[in-house]
């Protein structure tokens, strides 16, 4: 039966194929013809409709121009051009004209309108037989061409009367009569177009058309208008052929000839335009594939004919079904051959299935074993080696292998690090198996390279040589299957058969490869679990050492998991088993919740990480500061799934930070309160911090504080901002370098700089900040200008004090000498005076005594100069004109000074008077001019004397040579300047010392007397001198107040003299008590008083004088009392006498002046004063004045 089916199967299939092929051919042919006709109808109708739309659109635009003229009284050329521009923008050649209807009586007015519209040369004309423009003839109406656009086409035809063209006039009359557009297939003028606007070739004359549209004044349409209502014609000149070509270019349809036919032409059916495609002609039509479209246009009926040409047939072929016939026959033959082949293959497959069934049964047995192994490996956690050995035994039983081994490799270049094997033969130890595999898988082994490439190795029918790994175990066949761990060769699964010499089949190898892969995954999982346990142990130790808590937030389930340490931070014993974020937020300080949740939201949806510090509140109410850091995990779609992080307690750090900030604020406040200018630098000299005083110094410098603030180089500030000298700047640079290198511990620099134009001194201390990391440098600038000035003032004051003490000592010495000298002179002059009175007139001894008296008087003058130096001389003060006194003295001294010295006077005008002793002033002027002349010596020079008025302050007067300068105020000054040799510092310091002189013959009392006189008058003196530059001395005298000047002018000034007013002389009688510690003075006074008729009592000291007053008070008329005495001085005696005997008259006698006595002692009740040495006449006059004024 199977043989018969096989013999008829192929011919039957062939016949069936031929029948099916014929049916398919007929159906495909019918479908192709139908599709061709449908496509032609669609494309032809689309083309025809687009042509009609385009032609109608052109007419609509021309009709719009008509409405412009009907709606406007006057259309200017500019308006015509603007309105015609859109019409002329088409792709086809178009012209637009305006032809008005002009009556004969309006012809002239019309031409004037044209001229006013800008057509200056316009005139109505007509064409003669030669088509030349000539003046128009007389007619009732004219139809001149007024506007044309584009104007350059018929520029020379403007003004031509179109009514002279019979054909055109007939078309216009027809449009005028019917009030409808009329079409004329021709150009406007017989000469045709002069210029093509598109630049294309000359158009087909048969496709050119004039469309004439009548325009009326009242705009009526559809009725027969009156002749006088016609305004003119809007004429459009179109190329219908180009319009059709343009449409065909827009909608390309190859192989379709198209024509435009005028149905109302004579003869009827004249073709206006015909489009022939490049492929085929109009005779190249296909059956009944024609399309006609009739339409009305400008009063005519037209038809568009479209037919299918060869090009269309090529685009829509209908012959392709013929290819199906040979193809169907070929397929039928192939099908018969295929069936025949399949029948033969079926027989072979049946035998193969039998063999495969046996293999499948064996594979099923292996797969069952593989499944057992997988279950065993899956549940092998923690007992990997024991479970792996069990799996190998199962694998050995299912594959009928004698030895099954697994060896893992840490690296492909190393021997196995783990070896597990199973052996059916008990005599073969695991060590022998391990040694066999180690040799087989060594770098030089037979299978190492193949296994590294990932391919399994099979071997069978192996020999058993005396040596080598194969012979050692008697292996007959084997398979070695590599498996991967962590993406690299992780180990080998090896199966050995010792007795059975059979090759491992492909199916067995595939199952074993799956088993090896599972073993590799299991071992990899075990290794990963071991590493995870190790990492977990390390993490637990690390978190315990770092004292941090761990948390995990499942974003999908909103579940938060803590560890024990985090629970301890929150003050609870155990972490909650399941807590949502809303519950955990209740443990956060309310003030920090909003900020923390905002940061968490930003971390989850934007940044992917969280770093936040906040406060938590423990159950006991304690607040703790914590810091949380976490990262966000995302799924494959990039959506966040969980956030895992750590938290550690930073409360102590926060406290330390608060203390540090408080300390910094305190230090900052202290630094800002310190008046010193402080800045902190790094090792490169960059400013890190400054205090308030540092900024204030910058403001005083006129610089903004930011120019000396953080980030600026210190040396730049020193050089460019403070602008100190380069010497000091280099010193700062050296100090910073030394500190950086560690050469010195600190540097102290003193420098000066200008602050608001004034020089100020600073001391800068540059020192390292102890224990600063990184090293920092502290620079402290202190303004020591006041201290330096005070130090200089103190030094100057000490110098003045020393000088004053010296002068006082010299003054005391000079005063004592003068006092004692006066006592001696008193004895000498008194005795000489008595001797002169006792000599007879003309006695030869009188001349000798007179010379002795003169010498004694000069000695008395010397004593007065010494008293003048001490300021204890007697001054007879009165208003003095300083100018007059200087002029008088200068005139007297011109004779005595050197002839080579010029004496110049620069006296101020209207100089106020001063209250002074004129004799003392004369001595000052004479001494200063004499010293100036002697300083010049025999050289040529000049002395300049000037006077004036000036106001002096206390600071200016403090530079005076006097230890006690006068108070500030107005002063009269006397300047004496010379061009002499000048003085050095040592000479200037000793200038006013008594007995100091630089001249061989000098006595050294001149300048000392000047100083004393100036001191006595309450003035001041300034000296300016340098060697080689001369000397300038200025003497100041207090200016008189107005009240003092008025008293002096009226004689009302209180006298400084303690003597009473003079009275008429009376007879002298009485007793005088002479009190003096000098015996010679007492005896001299006794002799003088006896000579003038007075009784004399003597006392050698004050105590004896008081005793005598007690005993003989009624006898004593006058007490002549010495001032300086031992035991009790004269003033003490005077006080006691005035207390006990108020009416007793006391006359004081002393070597000091009366003014000095008045300054030092109270003189109230003192009747008179007489200065030693005095003469008998002076003594007599004094006693007469006192005794005659008494009530005796």
C-alpha positions, 0 to 999 in steps of 0.5 A: 500500500505504501509503495502505491501511494509513493508511485502516484503521489508525485504526478498527482501533485504536478496536475494539481499544481497546474490547475491551481496556477491557472486559477491564480493567473485569471484572478490576478489578471482581472485584479490588475486591470481593475486597479489600472482603471481605478488609478487612472480615474483618480489621477485624471479627475484630480488633474482636471479639477486642479486645472479648473480650480486654477483657471477659476482662481485667476478669474476671481482675482480679475473680478476683485480688480473690477470691484476695486474700480466699481467701489472707488471714485478714482483709482490712482496708478499706485493703487492699481499697481498695489492691487495688481501685485498679488495677481501677477505673483503667479507662476504663469505669465499674466497681464492686467490692463485698465481700459476706461470708456471715455466720451468725446466731450470728456477726452480732454479732461481725461488726458488732464487726469492722466497727466495729474496721475503722473503720466506726463506724456499720456495722450489718446492715440490710435494705430494706423495700418502700419501699426504706428500710433497716430492722433485719434480720430473723432468718435463718440467713445474711446477705449484708451489703454490707461494702466497696464501691469507690468507696465514695461510690457506695453509701455509704448502702447499707453493711450492707444484706443482699443476701439479701433481693433474690430475683433477686440471692440466686438468682444468688448461690446459683447461683454458690455451688452451682456454685463458678463466677462468675455474671452478672446483667444488672442493678445491685446495688440496685433504685434503680440507680446513684446516681453515675457515677464517670466523670462521663458520662451515665447508662449503658444499663441493658441493658448493666449487669451484675453478676459474682458470684464466690464466695469460700471459706475453703479455696479449693477450686474445681471441687467442690461445696463445703460450705455452711460453707466459703463466705466470701462473694462478690466482686461486680463491677458493669460497663457492658459497653456502655462496654467495647465503646465503649472498644474501638471508640475504640481501634481505629477502623473506621468504618461497622461496626455491632457488637452483643453478644448473650446466647445463654443469655437468655430469650428466647434471643438477647437483644441486650445492647448494640448499637453503631451507627456515625454513618454508616448503621444496622444495616439498612444492610448490604452483602450477606453481609459479616457476622462472628460471634464466640462466647465464654464469659463468667461462666458464659454464652455470648455472641456478638459480631456485626459487619456492614459498613455504608455507612461501610465501603463508602465506605472500601472502594468497589467501583464505581471500575472503572466509570470505566475504560470512558470512559477506555478509549474516550477513549484508543482515540480518542486512539491512533487520532488519534496514529497518523494524526498520526505517519504524516504526521510521518514523511513530513516527517521523511524530508525533514528527515533528508536535509537533516540528513545533509548538515549532519552530514557537514559537522559531521563535517568540522568535528569532525575539524578540531576534533579536530585543533585539540584535539590541537594545543592539548594539545601546545602547551606553550611554543609557545602563539602558534605552535600557536594560529596553526596551529589557526586555519588549520585552523579557517579551512579546515574552516569555509571562512572567510577570516579567523580571529582570537583576541584575549584581553582582560585586562579587559573595559574594555581593548583586547586584550592579545594578538592572533593571526590567520590570513588566507587573503588575503595582501594583508590584514595582521594589523594591519588585522585587529587594527584591525577587531576593536579597533573592533568590540569597543570599548566603543561597538562593536556587539557588545561588550555582547552578548559580555560577556553570554556570547552569540555574535554572528552577522551576514550579508549585511553591506553594504560602506560606504565607512567603518567596520570592515565596509567596511574588509575587505569582510566579508560574514558573520561570527561572534564567539564569546566564551570565558572565562578565570578565570571572566570574559570572556577573549577572542573567537574571530572568523571572517570570510567575505569572498566567501561571503555565507552565514550560519554555521549553528547547528551550526557555531556550536555546534562553534565554541563548543566550539572557542572554549572549548578555546582559552580553556582552552588559553590559561588553561592557558598563563597558569597555567603561566606564572604557576606558572613565575613563582611557582616562580622567586619561591619558589626565590629566597624559599627561598634568601633565607630559607635554608629547605628544602622537603619534601612527604609523600604520606600515601597512599604514605608517600613523602617528597620533599626539595629540595636545601637540605633535603638540605644541612641534613641533611649530604648532597649530594643528596636521596634519590629516594624515602624513607619516613618511617621512614627519615627518622626515623632522622636525628632525635635519638632523644630527639625522635622520640616527641614529633615523631611525636606532633605529626605524628599530631596535625597530620594527624588533628586540628589540620591544621598542624604546628609543631615544633622538634627535633634532627637528627643529620648523618652526621658526628655533628653535632647541629643544631636545626631547626624545621618548619612544615607544613600538611595537605591533604585530599581532598573527603571530608575525608581527609588526603592530604599534608603540605607544609612548610618546615624551617629551621636554628635551631641558632644561634638556639638557641645564642643562646637558651641564652646568653640564658637563661643570661644571664637566669639569671645576671642573675636570680641576681645581682639576687637576691643584691643586697640592694637591692630592684629592679623593672623597669617598662614605660612604663605603670608596670606591674611586669615583673620583681622580685628576691628582696629585693623580695619579702622587703620585701613579707613584712616589710610583712606582704603576700604577695609576689604583691601586689608581683609582675609585673602590678601597678602600681608606684604602687599598690605604693608607695601601698597596699602600702608606704604611704609618704607622699603627698609621696613617692608624688607624687615617684615619679609625677613621676619616672616621668612625666619618664622617660617623656617624656624630660625627665630621664635619672634620678631619685634619691629619698629616702623613709621608710616603716614596716617592722614598726612601725619607720621605715626610710629608703630611697633609690630610683634611677629610671632607664631601661634603655639600649637596651631595646625597648620602653623599660623603667624600672629602679627600685632601692630601697636600705635606707639606714637603717643608713647614715643612722643610722651617719651620724647617729652619726658626726656625733654622734661628731664633735660629741662628739670636737670637744666632747671635744677642746675640753674636753680643751684647756680641761682642759689649759689649766685644769690648767696654770693651776691648776698654775702658780697653785698654785706661785704660791700656794705661795710666797704661802701659805708666806711668809704662814705663815712670817710668821705664825709669826714674829710675836709674839702680839698683833702688829697685823700678824697681822690683815692677814696673816690676811686675806691668808692667807684670800684666798690660800686662796680662790684655792687653792679656785678652783684646786681647782675648775679641777682638779675640772673636769679630773678631776685633783682629789683625792677622799676616797671612802667610802660616801655616802648620797645621799638624806641628803646631798641632804636636808641640802643642800636644807634648807640652800639653802631659805633662800638660794633665792627665796621664789617657788620651791618645792623638791620632793623625790622621794627613792627609798626604800632607795637603795643607797650610792655610793662617792664624795667627799661634799664633791664631791657636796655641790658637785654638788648645790649647783651644780645647785640654785643654777643651777635657782633662778637659771634661774627667777629671780623668777618662780613656779616649782618645783625637783624633786629625785629619786633612784633606781636604774636600769639603763643600756645602752651605747646609752643611756649613749652619749648622755651629755655625757661623751666617754667614757661608763662601761660599762653596768650599774646606776646611782644617779641624781640628777634636778634639774628646774626650770620655768625659762627653759630653754636653746637648743642653743647654750647646751646645747653650751657648758654645761660649758665653763669660764668660760662663763656667762650671768650677769653676775656668774658665773665659769663654773666651777660646771657645769664642776666638776660635769662634772669631778667626775662624770667623776672618779667614773666617772659620766654626766650627761644634759641635757634642756632647751628654751627655755620648757620648763625644764631636767632634769639627770640625774647617774649614779653607779655603784652599789657592788658587794657586795664593795666595800660589804663592804670599806667596812663592815669598813674593809678597802678598799684606800686610794687614798692613797699615803701610809703609815700614821701613826707616832709623831713622832720628832726630825727631823734629816737633809738634805732635797734640794729639787728644783723649777724655781721659784726662789721655791718652792725658797727657800720650802721651804728656809726652811720646812725650816730652821725645823723643823731640817733641812738643805737641798740645792737642785736646779733640775732633774732632772739636777742632782738626780741629780748631787747624789744621786750625790755626796751620797747618804749625806747625803740623808734625803728628796728633796722632788721637784716633778713638772713640770720641764724636761729631766727631770720628777719621775717620771723622776727618781723612777724613776732614784732608785729604780733607783740608791738603792732605800732613798732616801725620795722625797716628790712635790710637785705642783699636781695631786691625789694621785689624778691622779698615781696614775692617770698614773704608777707610784707604787710606792716613793713614800713620800709626796705633798704637794699645792701649795700647802701650809703649814708644818704640812702639810709638817712632818706629812708629813716627820715621818710619813716620817722617823719611819717610817724606820730612821734 
